[in-house]
Amino acid sequence: MRGTLRKKLLKSGKYSLFIDYYPPVWNPAKQVYTRREFLRLFLHKDPVTSLQKRENRLYQEIAEKIFIKRMKALMLEANGLFNVDVLEADFYIYAASFIRNKQKEDVDTTHYETAVKYLRRWVGDHMKFRDLDDRFLQKFKEHLLSSATLKSKKFKLNQNSAASYYDKFALIVHQAFLDRYLPEDFTIRVPRISNVDTFREIIDDEELQLLLDNPVDDPLVFKSSLFALLTGCRFSAIKILRWSYFHYSTSLKAWYIYFIDPKPERCFKHYISDEAVKLLGEIKDSDDLVFPGLDYHRTRAKLKEWFGSVGLKDKAKFHNWRHKYATTLIEKGEDIYIVSKMLNHKNVKTTQIYAQVPEANKAKAAFKPTLIIKSDL
């Protein structure tokens, strides 16, 4: 690995200073390999005045210092040593790049962006990697657990939301460690915020029928909602769903979709009903999106209109289709382990929290224990 400080003559008549690398080096900000790094420092070709001469000396000196710094970083990296100079990099710039890359992968980045907003509100607009360590992570975790929401100071951020935002922040920090911006992975020293079981506003059968009888005035939102209801897929999965993911098992006589589930980020083979397939119409032989143009913010707004029109505004969440799917399976006697697999949960404990035991099942269960009592007692 070597580099050379060079200059290029511009049409303006000035020289532009740059570092020429050989072989190319990885640029983590642009996520590409590059041969040249332009320093945005310029020299007068033929300095005349004393000021121009001083500028040339100053910019040349700055360029040489940057060059030495870059060569030192490359040497340390080549020998597996940490370069402390990267600790001066801006964490927010890195986080923004991380989020953009997630968006390119069609990942819903809303919680990542919100996590950064809570971070900015807590520490301000200036944050370097040198500020990050396990104590910082612990303090930020405690802040989220006691923080008010971004929308209103009157309402406290609930624990499950705090857990989600901290997890997203920790993922950015973990990736920064992998990208050699941090000397160690501080996230492994700080336990994540645990989720708590909460009362879920699940749609009952009568409410579902009311929604179906009064459909939303957006065919895309309506169709994607019904597909989620029949398959249990998250919004993030439905948004990236392509026709090429659909397959038919001749031996089982059943349709399934095979894709990378965005939230757990792992391959998922998910069997779906004929009704769900029929809802989509003819299966196309292409790699096009099944629901092109599906947008999270528009869908959320339309759901509020739809649910609000029938008096169910508090239940206007796309994730409620998934809740209904899970509880329907349990109500019909499906084994909790199978339900867990259908929801692509890593641990069945998540399913136990996610899909609450229906009241009807508990009422039936109450009559099962019986006693045989002698008549003379």
URDAUR-V120215 format. One record per residue. N is the residue number from 1. RES is the residue in three letters. NEAR is the number of other ideal C-beta (glycine too) atoms within 8 Angstrom. Layout:
BEGIN
n & res & near
N & RES & NEAR
N & RES & NEAR
END
This chain:
BEGIN
n & res & near
1 & MET & 9
2 & ARG & 5
3 & GLY & 12
4 & THR & 7
5 & LEU & 11
6 & ARG & 8
7 & LYS & 9
8 & LYS & 7
9 & LEU & 7
10 & LEU & 9
11 & LYS & 3
12 & SER & 4
13 & GLY & 7
14 & LYS & 10
15 & TYR & 11
16 & SER & 10
17 & LEU & 14
18 & PHE & 12
19 & ILE & 13
20 & ASP & 10
21 & TYR & 13
22 & TYR & 9
23 & PRO & 5
24 & PRO & 8
25 & VAL & 9
26 & TRP & 6
27 & ASN & 10
28 & PRO & 9
29 & ALA & 7
30 & LYS & 6
31 & GLN & 7
32 & VAL & 6
33 & TYR & 7
34 & THR & 10
35 & ARG & 7
36 & ARG & 8
37 & GLU & 9
38 & PHE & 7
39 & LEU & 10
40 & ARG & 4
41 & LEU & 9
42 & PHE & 10
43 & LEU & 13
44 & HIS & 12
45 & LYS & 8
46 & ASP & 4
47 & PRO & 10
48 & VAL & 5
49 & THR & 6
50 & SER & 5
51 & LEU & 6
52 & GLN & 10
53 & LYS & 9
54 & ARG & 8
55 & GLU & 11
56 & ASN & 11
57 & ARG & 8
58 & LEU & 8
59 & TYR & 12
60 & GLN & 10
61 & GLU & 8
62 & ILE & 10
63 & ALA & 12
64 & GLU & 9
65 & LYS & 8
66 & ILE & 10
67 & PHE & 11
68 & ILE & 8
69 & LYS & 9
70 & ARG & 11
71 & MET & 9
72 & LYS & 10
73 & ALA & 11
74 & LEU & 11
75 & MET & 9
76 & LEU & 10
77 & GLU & 10
78 & ALA & 7
79 & ASN & 6
80 & GLY & 4
81 & LEU & 6
82 & PHE & 6
83 & ASN & 10
84 & VAL & 6
85 & ASP & 8
86 & VAL & 10
87 & LEU & 10
88 & GLU & 7
89 & ALA & 10
90 & ASP & 8
91 & PHE & 12
92 & TYR & 10
93 & ILE & 9
94 & TYR & 16
95 & ALA & 11
96 & ALA & 9
97 & SER & 11
98 & PHE & 12
99 & ILE & 12
100 & ARG & 8
101 & ASN & 9
102 & LYS & 10
103 & GLN & 9
104 & LYS & 6
105 & GLU & 7
106 & ASP & 7
107 & VAL & 8
108 & ASP & 9
109 & THR & 9
110 & THR & 7
111 & HIS & 10
112 & TYR & 14
113 & GLU & 9
114 & THR & 11
115 & ALA & 13
116 & VAL & 13
117 & LYS & 9
118 & TYR & 14
119 & LEU & 11
120 & ARG & 10
121 & ARG & 6
122 & TRP & 9
123 & VAL & 7
124 & GLY & 6
125 & ASP & 5
126 & HIS & 6
127 & MET & 10
128 & LYS & 10
129 & PHE & 13
130 & ARG & 6
131 & ASP & 9
132 & LEU & 11
133 & ASP & 7
134 & ASP & 8
135 & ARG & 6
136 & PHE & 10
137 & LEU & 15
138 & GLN & 9
139 & LYS & 8
140 & PHE & 12
141 & LYS & 12
142 & GLU & 8
143 & HIS & 10
144 & LEU & 13
145 & LEU & 10
146 & SER & 6
147 & SER & 11
148 & ALA & 8
149 & THR & 9
150 & LEU & 6
151 & LYS & 4
152 & SER & 6
153 & LYS & 5
154 & LYS & 4
155 & PHE & 8
156 & LYS & 7
157 & LEU & 12
158 & ASN & 7
159 & GLN & 10
160 & ASN & 9
161 & SER & 8
162 & ALA & 14
163 & ALA & 12
164 & SER & 9
165 & TYR & 14
166 & TYR & 14
167 & ASP & 10
168 & LYS & 12
169 & PHE & 12
170 & ALA & 12
171 & LEU & 9
172 & ILE & 13
173 & VAL & 14
174 & HIS & 10
175 & GLN & 9
176 & ALA & 14
177 & PHE & 13
178 & LEU & 6
179 & ASP & 8
180 & ARG & 9
181 & TYR & 11
182 & LEU & 12
183 & PRO & 4
184 & GLU & 5
185 & ASP & 8
186 & PHE & 14
187 & THR & 10
188 & ILE & 5
189 & ARG & 6
190 & VAL & 11
191 & PRO & 3
192 & ARG & 8
193 & ILE & 12
194 & SER & 6
195 & ASN & 8
196 & VAL & 6
197 & ASP & 4
198 & THR & 6
199 & PHE & 3
200 & ARG & 6
201 & GLU & 8
202 & ILE & 10
203 & ILE & 11
204 & ASP & 6
205 & ASP & 5
206 & GLU & 6
207 & GLU & 11
208 & LEU & 11
209 & GLN & 8
210 & LEU & 10
211 & LEU & 13
212 & LEU & 7
213 & ASP & 6
214 & ASN & 8
215 & PRO & 8
216 & VAL & 10
217 & ASP & 4
218 & ASP & 8
219 & PRO & 5
220 & LEU & 9
221 & VAL & 13
222 & PHE & 10
223 & LYS & 11
224 & SER & 13
225 & SER & 12
226 & LEU & 9
227 & PHE & 14
228 & ALA & 16
229 & LEU & 10
230 & LEU & 11
231 & THR & 12
232 & GLY & 9
233 & CYS & 10
234 & ARG & 11
235 & PHE & 12
236 & SER & 10
237 & ALA & 13
238 & ILE & 14
239 & LYS & 11
240 & ILE & 10
241 & LEU & 12
242 & ARG & 10
243 & TRP & 11
244 & SER & 6
245 & TYR & 9
246 & PHE & 10
247 & HIS & 8
248 & TYR & 7
249 & SER & 9
250 & THR & 5
251 & SER & 4
252 & LEU & 6
253 & LYS & 5
254 & ALA & 7
255 & TRP & 13
256 & TYR & 12
257 & ILE & 13
258 & TYR & 9
259 & PHE & 11
260 & ILE & 7
261 & ASP & 12
262 & PRO & 12
263 & LYS & 7
264 & PRO & 7
265 & GLU & 6
266 & ARG & 7
267 & CYS & 7
268 & PHE & 12
269 & LYS & 7
270 & HIS & 11
271 & TYR & 8
272 & ILE & 10
273 & SER & 8
274 & ASP & 6
275 & GLU & 7
276 & ALA & 12
277 & VAL & 11
278 & LYS & 7
279 & LEU & 10
280 & LEU & 10
281 & GLY & 4
282 & GLU & 4
283 & ILE & 7
284 & LYS & 6
285 & ASP & 4
286 & SER & 6
287 & ASP & 5
288 & ASP & 8
289 & LEU & 8
290 & VAL & 9
291 & PHE & 12
292 & PRO & 6
293 & GLY & 5
294 & LEU & 11
295 & ASP & 6
296 & TYR & 10
297 & HIS & 6
298 & ARG & 9
299 & THR & 13
300 & ARG & 10
301 & ALA & 8
302 & LYS & 11
303 & LEU & 14
304 & LYS & 10
305 & GLU & 10
306 & TRP & 14
307 & PHE & 12
308 & GLY & 10
309 & SER & 7
310 & VAL & 10
311 & GLY & 5
312 & LEU & 12
313 & LYS & 8
314 & ASP & 5
315 & LYS & 11
316 & ALA & 12
317 & LYS & 7
318 & PHE & 10
319 & HIS & 8
320 & ASN & 12
321 & TRP & 11
322 & ARG & 12
323 & HIS & 13
324 & LYS & 12
325 & TYR & 13
326 & ALA & 14
327 & THR & 12
328 & THR & 8
329 & LEU & 12
330 & ILE & 14
331 & GLU & 9
332 & LYS & 6
333 & GLY & 4
334 & GLU & 8
335 & ASP & 5
336 & ILE & 11
337 & TYR & 7
338 & ILE & 9
339 & VAL & 14
340 & SER & 12
341 & LYS & 8
342 & MET & 10
343 & LEU & 13
344 & ASN & 9
345 & HIS & 10
346 & LYS & 4
347 & ASN & 7
348 & VAL & 9
349 & LYS & 6
350 & THR & 11
351 & THR & 14
352 & GLN & 8
353 & ILE & 7
354 & TYR & 9
355 & ALA & 13
356 & GLN & 6
357 & VAL & 6
358 & PRO & 9
359 & GLU & 5
360 & ALA & 7
361 & ASN & 10
362 & LYS & 9
363 & ALA & 8
364 & LYS & 8
365 & ALA & 7
366 & ALA & 7
367 & PHE & 7
368 & LYS & 6
369 & PRO & 5
370 & THR & 5
371 & LEU & 4
372 & ILE & 4
373 & ILE & 5
374 & LYS & 5
375 & SER & 4
376 & ASP & 3
377 & LEU & 4
END
